[in-house]
Amino acid sequence: MDKRLDLSVYAIRTDLALEAREMATQKHMQELAGVRFHSEEEAGITVSKMVIETMEGAEQIGKMPGRYVTLEVPGLRSQDSELQDRVATRFAQEFHAFLEAIGLKEKDSVLIVGLGNWNVTPDAVGPMVVENVLVTRHLFELMPDQVEDGYRPVSAVSPGVLGITGIETSEIVYGIIEKTRPDFIIAVDALASRALERVNTTIQISDTGISPGSGVGNKRKPLTKETLGIPVIAVGVPTVVDATTIVHDTISYMLAHLGRQLNEAKNPKPASRLTPGGFSLPGKVKRYTDEDMPNEAEQKAILGMIGELEETEKRQLIHEVLAPLGHNLIVTPKEVDDYVEDIANIIASGLNAALHHSIDMNNVSAYTH
């Protein structure tokens, strides 16, 4: 009896609109209707801008209509201080342009909300950013005549998580908004990615709001313009990845490696050194390309049924296998402490420069730790 696996209930987890678009484009094999996308790379920083204009495009991608800006900087893992300064500068420029694009003014007051659990390092991006942003609302309230031009009213809070406070994050934010009446909100949170190379190296800005806890599949009440009545700009950094992704990528790398060996076996080169098992001896790291992947028949021969599945189905099958065994883990790099602190400082510096005209990248270090 032919029984086909029901994989529809297993979704690939990603909070990045860029990755959602990549998956949707791969699935439909064409550019998506109602979605504008542009990407550029300069000095190791790739900036991608996407606008989801229609509900049709939103349904295909699985993200709300709105603006999304993504900065990808693989070199951040090298902890190069000069690169970090350039990323903070570019982030400030993109964030300032983002504010103008959605119609916010220079004097509009803002509440910065650092979402996440400060006791869990991968989830502490928001609280770390709040520690380093320049807050000025109290100065405007208590001594407005002494505040120089070039600053705006900024308040900030780290509301914690439900498990610490016993209060929904959204309820805390709603209460603060009711009393302080900011003109807009910036919500900073940790995200989940489907690609290992984007973890701790990517920053996403969007005007669609955010759902606290969504990165680990624990969605709470959303913070959006519809629920709060004021614009909500979300800033997110992927700090974790699903174990399903790691297993899938490992299988893909293995297939690419075997495909390269099959190609070398068909077209042997005198300089090629192979072990008796057919694998190359350790040496320089090899970059696998699409040309290295075995064809469909070879994949079926190597991995049986898996060779017949599409990319999405492979991930879903791996998820279905791992979940009952308790291996459906959320994983983060062991150097996460340094990575999170570095990228939180980058975001805080960028926000300070973008929100206050009197602060630029020449003096921003005076306002951050």
C-alpha positions as CSV (number, residue, x, y, z in Angstrom):
1,M,0.0,0.0,0.0
2,D,1.5,3.4,-1.0
3,K,1.5,5.7,1.9
4,R,2.7,9.2,1.3
5,L,4.1,11.3,4.2
6,D,1.9,14.2,5.3
7,L,4.5,16.9,5.6
8,S,2.1,19.9,5.6
9,V,2.1,20.4,9.3
10,Y,5.9,20.9,9.5
11,A,6.9,24.4,8.6
12,I,10.5,25.7,8.1
13,R,11.2,28.3,10.7
14,T,12.6,31.6,9.7
15,D,11.9,35.2,10.9
16,L,13.8,36.8,8.0
17,A,11.7,38.1,5.2
18,L,14.7,37.8,2.9
19,E,14.8,34.0,3.5
20,A,11.1,33.7,3.2
21,R,11.3,35.4,-0.2
22,E,14.2,33.0,-1.3
23,M,12.1,30.0,-0.4
24,A,9.0,31.3,-2.1
25,T,10.9,32.2,-5.3
26,Q,12.5,28.8,-5.3
27,K,9.1,27.2,-4.9
28,H,7.4,29.2,-7.7
29,M,10.5,29.3,-9.9
30,Q,9.8,32.9,-10.8
31,E,9.8,36.4,-9.4
32,L,6.8,37.0,-7.1
33,A,3.9,39.3,-8.0
34,G,3.4,42.3,-5.8
35,V,6.9,42.2,-4.3
36,R,9.7,44.7,-5.1
37,F,13.2,43.6,-4.3
38,H,16.6,45.2,-4.7
39,S,20.0,44.2,-3.3
40,E,23.5,45.8,-3.4
41,E,26.9,44.9,-1.9
42,E,29.6,47.3,-0.9
43,A,32.7,46.6,1.1
44,G,31.5,43.4,2.6
45,I,28.0,44.7,3.5
46,T,25.0,43.5,1.5
47,V,21.9,45.6,1.8
48,S,18.6,44.1,0.6
49,K,15.4,46.1,0.3
50,M,12.1,44.5,-0.2
51,V,8.6,46.0,-0.3
52,I,5.6,43.6,-0.2
53,E,2.9,45.6,-1.9
54,T,-0.1,43.2,-2.2
55,M,-1.8,40.5,-0.1
56,E,-1.0,38.1,-2.9
57,G,2.7,38.7,-2.4
58,A,2.3,38.5,1.3
59,E,0.6,35.1,1.1
60,Q,3.3,33.7,-1.2
61,I,6.1,34.9,1.1
62,G,4.3,34.3,4.4
63,K,5.1,37.9,5.7
64,M,2.9,40.9,6.3
65,P,2.8,43.6,3.6
66,G,5.3,46.4,4.3
67,R,8.9,47.4,4.0
68,Y,11.9,45.2,4.9
69,V,15.6,46.1,4.9
70,T,18.2,43.5,5.6
71,L,22.0,44.0,6.2
72,E,24.1,40.9,5.8
73,V,27.7,41.1,7.0
74,P,29.5,37.7,7.1
75,G,32.7,39.4,8.3
76,L,31.1,40.3,11.6
77,R,32.2,36.9,13.0
78,S,35.8,38.0,12.7
79,Q,35.1,40.8,15.3
80,D,36.9,43.4,13.1
81,S,36.3,46.7,15.0
82,E,36.7,48.7,11.8
83,L,34.1,46.7,10.0
84,Q,31.8,47.0,13.0
85,D,32.0,50.8,12.8
86,R,31.2,50.7,9.1
87,V,28.2,48.4,9.8
88,A,26.9,50.8,12.5
89,T,27.3,53.7,10.1
90,R,25.4,51.9,7.3
91,F,22.8,50.7,9.7
92,A,22.3,54.3,10.9
93,Q,21.9,55.6,7.3
94,E,19.4,52.8,6.4
95,F,17.4,53.3,9.6
96,H,17.2,57.1,9.1
97,A,16.1,56.6,5.5
98,F,13.5,54.0,6.8
99,L,12.1,56.6,9.3
100,E,11.7,59.1,6.5
101,A,10.1,56.6,4.1
102,I,7.3,55.9,6.6
103,G,6.7,59.5,7.3
104,L,8.2,60.0,10.8
105,K,9.5,63.5,11.8
106,E,12.8,64.5,13.4
107,K,11.1,65.6,16.7
108,D,8.7,62.6,17.1
109,S,9.2,60.8,20.4
110,V,10.1,57.1,20.5
111,L,9.9,54.2,22.9
112,I,12.6,51.6,22.4
113,V,11.5,48.1,23.6
114,G,14.2,45.5,24.2
115,L,12.4,42.2,23.9
116,G,13.8,39.0,25.2
117,N,15.2,37.3,28.3
118,W,18.3,38.9,29.7
119,N,19.2,35.6,31.4
120,V,19.5,33.7,28.1
121,T,22.4,35.1,26.0
122,P,21.0,34.4,22.5
123,D,17.7,36.1,23.6
124,A,19.4,39.1,25.2
125,V,19.9,41.3,22.1
126,G,17.0,43.6,23.0
127,P,18.0,44.2,26.6
128,M,21.6,44.8,25.6
129,V,20.6,47.3,23.0
130,V,18.4,49.1,25.6
131,E,21.4,49.3,28.0
132,N,23.4,51.3,25.3
133,V,20.8,53.6,23.8
134,L,20.7,57.3,24.8
135,V,17.5,58.0,26.7
136,T,16.4,61.7,26.8
137,R,12.6,61.8,27.5
138,H,13.2,62.7,31.2
139,L,15.4,65.6,30.1
140,F,12.6,67.0,27.9
141,E,10.1,66.5,30.7
142,L,12.2,68.0,33.6
143,M,14.5,70.6,31.9
144,P,13.4,71.2,28.3
145,D,15.2,74.6,28.1
146,Q,18.6,72.9,28.6
147,V,18.2,70.3,25.9
148,E,20.1,71.3,22.8
149,D,18.8,71.0,19.2
150,G,19.5,67.8,17.4
151,Y,18.0,65.4,20.0
152,R,14.5,63.9,20.3
153,P,12.6,62.4,23.2
154,V,13.7,58.8,23.6
155,S,12.6,56.3,26.3
156,A,13.6,52.7,26.6
157,V,12.4,49.6,28.5
158,S,13.3,45.9,28.7
159,P,10.0,44.3,29.8
160,G,11.4,40.8,30.2
161,V,9.4,37.7,29.3
162,L,6.3,36.0,30.6
163,G,8.3,33.4,32.5
164,I,10.1,36.1,34.5
165,T,7.4,38.7,35.1
166,G,4.2,36.7,34.9
167,I,2.9,39.5,32.6
168,E,2.5,39.4,28.9
169,T,5.1,41.6,27.2
170,S,2.3,43.2,25.1
171,E,0.4,44.1,28.3
172,I,3.5,45.9,29.7
173,V,4.1,47.8,26.5
174,Y,0.4,48.7,26.1
175,G,0.4,50.2,29.7
176,I,3.6,52.2,29.0
177,I,2.2,53.6,25.8
178,E,-1.0,54.6,27.5
179,K,0.9,56.7,30.0
180,T,3.9,58.0,28.0
181,R,2.2,58.5,24.6
182,P,5.2,58.0,22.3
183,D,4.8,58.8,18.6
184,F,6.3,55.5,17.5
185,I,8.0,52.3,18.8
186,I,11.2,50.5,18.0
187,A,11.1,46.9,19.1
188,V,14.4,45.0,19.1
189,D,14.4,41.2,19.4
190,A,16.4,38.1,18.6
191,L,15.2,36.1,15.6
192,A,15.6,32.6,14.1
193,S,17.2,31.9,10.7
194,R,17.1,29.0,8.3
195,A,20.7,29.6,7.2
196,L,23.7,29.0,9.5
197,E,25.8,31.7,7.7
198,R,23.2,34.4,8.7
199,V,23.3,33.7,12.4
200,N,24.7,36.7,14.3
201,T,25.7,38.4,11.0
202,T,22.4,39.8,9.8
203,I,20.2,42.8,10.9
204,Q,16.6,43.1,9.7
205,I,14.5,46.3,9.8
206,S,10.8,46.2,9.1
207,D,7.7,48.3,9.7
208,T,5.3,45.4,10.2
209,G,5.8,45.0,13.9
210,I,6.8,41.9,15.8
211,S,5.5,38.9,17.7
212,P,7.6,38.3,20.9
213,G,8.9,34.8,21.1
214,S,8.3,33.9,17.5
215,G,11.9,33.0,16.9
216,V,11.5,29.9,19.0
217,G,7.9,29.1,18.0
218,N,6.4,30.7,21.1
219,K,4.3,33.5,19.6
220,R,2.7,36.0,22.0
221,K,0.4,38.9,21.4
222,P,1.9,41.0,18.5
223,L,3.2,44.5,18.7
224,T,2.0,46.1,15.5
225,K,0.5,49.4,14.4
226,E,-2.9,47.8,14.3
227,T,-2.8,46.7,17.9
228,L,-1.0,49.7,19.4
229,G,-2.3,52.5,17.2
230,I,1.2,54.0,16.4
231,P,4.0,52.9,14.0
232,V,6.1,49.9,15.2
233,I,9.5,49.4,13.6
234,A,11.1,46.0,14.3
235,V,14.8,45.5,14.5
236,G,15.8,41.8,14.6
237,V,19.0,39.8,14.7
238,P,19.0,36.0,14.0
239,T,20.9,34.4,16.9
240,V,19.6,30.8,16.6
241,V,18.9,28.2,14.0
242,D,16.6,25.1,14.0
243,A,18.4,21.7,14.3
244,T,16.4,20.7,11.2
245,T,18.4,23.3,9.2
246,I,21.7,22.0,10.4
247,V,20.9,18.4,9.5
248,H,19.5,19.4,6.1
249,D,22.6,21.5,5.3
250,T,24.8,18.6,6.4
251,I,23.0,16.3,3.9
252,S,23.3,18.9,1.2
253,Y,27.1,19.3,1.8
254,M,27.5,15.6,1.8
255,L,25.6,15.2,-1.5
256,A,27.7,18.0,-3.0
257,H,30.9,16.3,-1.8
258,L,29.8,12.9,-3.2
259,G,28.8,14.6,-6.4
260,R,32.3,16.1,-6.7
261,Q,33.8,12.7,-6.1
262,L,31.6,11.1,-8.8
263,N,32.6,13.8,-11.3
264,E,36.3,13.3,-10.4
265,A,35.9,9.5,-10.8
266,K,34.3,10.1,-14.3
267,N,37.0,12.6,-15.3
268,P,40.1,11.8,-13.2
269,K,42.8,14.4,-12.9
270,P,46.4,13.4,-12.4
271,A,46.8,15.9,-9.5
272,S,43.9,14.7,-7.6
273,R,44.7,12.8,-4.4
274,L,42.0,10.4,-3.1
275,T,41.9,8.1,-0.2
276,P,41.0,4.4,-0.8
277,G,37.4,5.3,0.1
278,G,37.2,7.9,-2.6
279,F,37.2,11.0,-0.5
280,S,39.7,13.8,-0.8
281,L,42.4,14.0,1.8
282,P,42.0,16.9,4.3
283,G,43.4,20.2,3.1
284,K,42.1,23.5,2.0
285,V,38.4,24.1,2.6
286,K,36.4,23.4,-0.6
287,R,33.5,25.5,-1.8
288,Y,30.7,23.4,-3.2
289,T,28.6,24.7,-6.0
290,D,25.5,23.6,-7.8
291,E,27.7,21.8,-10.4
292,D,28.9,19.5,-7.6
293,M,25.4,18.3,-6.8
294,P,24.7,14.8,-8.1
295,N,21.9,14.6,-10.7
296,E,18.5,13.3,-9.7
297,A,19.3,9.6,-10.5
298,E,22.5,9.8,-8.5
299,Q,20.8,11.4,-5.5
300,K,18.2,8.6,-5.5
301,A,20.9,6.0,-5.6
302,I,22.8,7.7,-2.7
303,L,19.9,8.6,-0.4
304,G,17.0,6.5,-1.6
305,M,13.6,8.1,-1.0
306,I,15.2,11.4,0.1
307,G,16.6,11.8,-3.4
308,E,13.0,12.1,-4.7
309,L,12.0,14.9,-2.4
310,E,12.1,18.6,-3.0
311,E,14.2,20.9,-0.8
312,T,11.2,22.0,1.3
313,E,10.1,18.4,1.7
314,K,13.5,17.3,2.8
315,R,13.5,19.8,5.6
316,Q,10.0,18.8,6.7
317,L,10.9,15.1,6.7
318,I,14.0,15.8,8.8
319,H,11.8,17.8,11.2
320,E,9.3,14.9,11.4
321,V,12.0,12.4,12.3
322,L,13.8,14.6,14.8
323,A,10.9,16.0,16.7
324,P,9.6,12.8,18.3
325,L,13.1,11.9,19.4
326,G,13.5,15.2,21.3
327,H,16.2,16.3,18.9
328,N,14.3,19.3,17.4
329,L,16.7,21.7,19.1
330,I,17.2,25.4,18.7
331,V,21.0,25.9,18.3
332,T,23.3,28.8,18.7
333,P,27.1,29.1,18.3
334,K,29.4,28.7,21.3
335,E,30.8,32.2,20.8
336,V,27.3,33.7,21.1
337,D,28.4,35.8,24.1
338,D,30.8,37.9,22.1
339,Y,28.7,37.9,19.0
340,V,25.5,39.2,20.7
341,E,27.4,41.9,22.6
342,D,29.1,43.1,19.5
343,I,25.9,43.3,17.3
344,A,23.9,44.8,20.2
345,N,26.5,47.6,20.4
346,I,26.3,48.1,16.6
347,I,22.5,48.4,16.7
348,A,22.6,50.8,19.7
349,S,25.3,53.0,18.1
350,G,23.3,53.0,14.8
351,L,20.0,53.9,16.6
352,N,21.7,56.7,18.6
353,A,23.1,58.2,15.4
354,A,19.8,57.8,13.4
355,L,17.5,59.2,16.1
356,H,19.6,62.2,17.2
357,H,21.1,64.5,14.6
358,S,23.7,65.8,17.1
359,I,25.2,62.3,17.2
360,D,27.3,60.9,14.4
361,M,29.8,58.1,14.1
362,N,32.6,60.4,15.2
363,N,31.1,61.0,18.7
364,V,28.7,58.0,19.1
365,S,31.2,56.1,21.3
366,A,30.6,58.7,24.0
367,Y,27.0,57.5,24.3
368,T,27.6,53.7,24.2
369,H,29.6,51.4,26.5
